[in-house]
């Protein structure tokens, strides 16, 4: 790796374990519309491409556009209030981000989670630890397109050659590739070490301490 001047993090499955709250919000939307609920493992497989994609995968096949939209709206209503009921940072990740910042490296979050959720959760769990926080918003292509990462890099004033993207999924791996950034996979997230290696990730870390050492040492 070239010298790292910016570390850009995914949110769900990378810095925060959000899975239970995503499941609860999804099942709230499904149950309100008399649709079968989904298990935690099913939700684990559905996440990564934003809430609209999650809901599209969670509703039964041949669900009408009207019912899909209602489930999405009910999810949003619930999640805006309950997005941190069970959500918590992964072990050691806050200290890792603090050490990365203290070394002079800028930090950002780029996530397919709706922007309202990104801003609220960063404020609650990582206040003051990120220079830039970007969630899904109108008019900006979501990951794995490079648009959101490019917004972050412009705000950080750091070139691609000196930035790294950290994530836990194939969406994150492809985001890094499409953005021409180096990628570090985190094995504690929703997909796991073997999955990330099979994707072709050169760097996969099992602990937050390993992540810190890898970024600061490069």
ChimeraX attribute file (.defattr): number of C-alpha atoms within 10 A of each C-alpha:
attribute: neighborCount
match mode: 1-to-1
recipient: residues
	/A:1	13
	/A:2	10
	/A:3	14
	/A:4	22
	/A:5	24
	/A:6	27
	/A:7	24
	/A:8	26
	/A:9	24
	/A:10	25
	/A:11	27
	/A:12	24
	/A:13	24
	/A:14	24
	/A:15	28
	/A:16	21
	/A:17	21
	/A:18	21
	/A:19	21
	/A:20	18
	/A:21	19
	/A:22	26
	/A:23	23
	/A:24	23
	/A:25	24
	/A:26	26
	/A:27	24
	/A:28	21
	/A:29	28
	/A:30	25
	/A:31	15
	/A:32	13
	/A:33	15
	/A:34	10
	/A:35	17
	/A:36	12
	/A:37	18
	/A:38	16
	/A:39	12
	/A:40	15
	/A:41	11
	/A:42	13
	/A:43	22
	/A:44	18
	/A:45	12
	/A:46	17
	/A:47	25
	/A:48	25
	/A:49	17
	/A:50	17
	/A:51	20
	/A:52	18
	/A:53	13
	/A:54	20
	/A:55	22
	/A:56	17
	/A:57	15
	/A:58	25
	/A:59	23
	/A:60	14
	/A:61	8
	/A:62	7
	/A:63	11
	/A:64	11
	/A:65	10
	/A:66	9
	/A:67	14
	/A:68	21
	/A:69	15
	/A:70	16
	/A:71	28
	/A:72	23
	/A:73	14
	/A:74	20
	/A:75	24
	/A:76	20
	/A:77	14
	/A:78	18
	/A:79	20
	/A:80	14
	/A:81	11
	/A:82	15
	/A:83	20
	/A:84	20
	/A:85	12
	/A:86	13
	/A:87	18
	/A:88	15
	/A:89	18
	/A:90	17
	/A:91	15
	/A:92	13
	/A:93	19
	/A:94	17
	/A:95	14
	/A:96	19
	/A:97	24
	/A:98	17
	/A:99	16
	/A:100	22
	/A:101	19
	/A:102	11
	/A:103	12
	/A:104	12
	/A:105	19
	/A:106	23
	/A:107	24
	/A:108	24
	/A:109	25
	/A:110	27
	/A:111	28
	/A:112	26
	/A:113	23
	/A:114	18
	/A:115	17
	/A:116	13
	/A:117	20
	/A:118	22
	/A:119	18
	/A:120	15
	/A:121	19
	/A:122	18
	/A:123	14
	/A:124	11
	/A:125	16
	/A:126	17
	/A:127	11
	/A:128	10
	/A:129	19
	/A:130	19
	/A:131	15
	/A:132	18
	/A:133	20
	/A:134	21
	/A:135	23
	/A:136	22
	/A:137	14
	/A:138	9
	/A:139	6
	/A:140	13
	/A:141	13
	/A:142	21
	/A:143	24
	/A:144	22
	/A:145	17
	/A:146	19
	/A:147	16
	/A:148	25
	/A:149	28
	/A:150	16
	/A:151	15
	/A:152	21
	/A:153	22
	/A:154	12
	/A:155	12
	/A:156	16
	/A:157	12
	/A:158	16
	/A:159	14
	/A:160	18
	/A:161	15
	/A:162	17
	/A:163	25
	/A:164	25
	/A:165	25
	/A:166	27
	/A:167	30
	/A:168	28
	/A:169	26
	/A:170	18
	/A:171	18
	/A:172	26
	/A:173	23
	/A:174	18
	/A:175	25
	/A:176	25
	/A:177	16
	/A:178	15
	/A:179	19
	/A:180	16
	/A:181	22
	/A:182	22
	/A:183	24
	/A:184	25
	/A:185	28
	/A:186	26
	/A:187	23
	/A:188	20
	/A:189	22
	/A:190	23
	/A:191	17
	/A:192	17
	/A:193	19
	/A:194	11
	/A:195	16
	/A:196	22
	/A:197	14
	/A:198	9
	/A:199	12
	/A:200	11
	/A:201	17
	/A:202	12
	/A:203	15
	/A:204	24
	/A:205	16
	/A:206	14
	/A:207	16
	/A:208	22
	/A:209	15
	/A:210	13
	/A:211	22
	/A:212	19
	/A:213	13
	/A:214	16
	/A:215	21
	/A:216	17
	/A:217	10
	/A:218	10
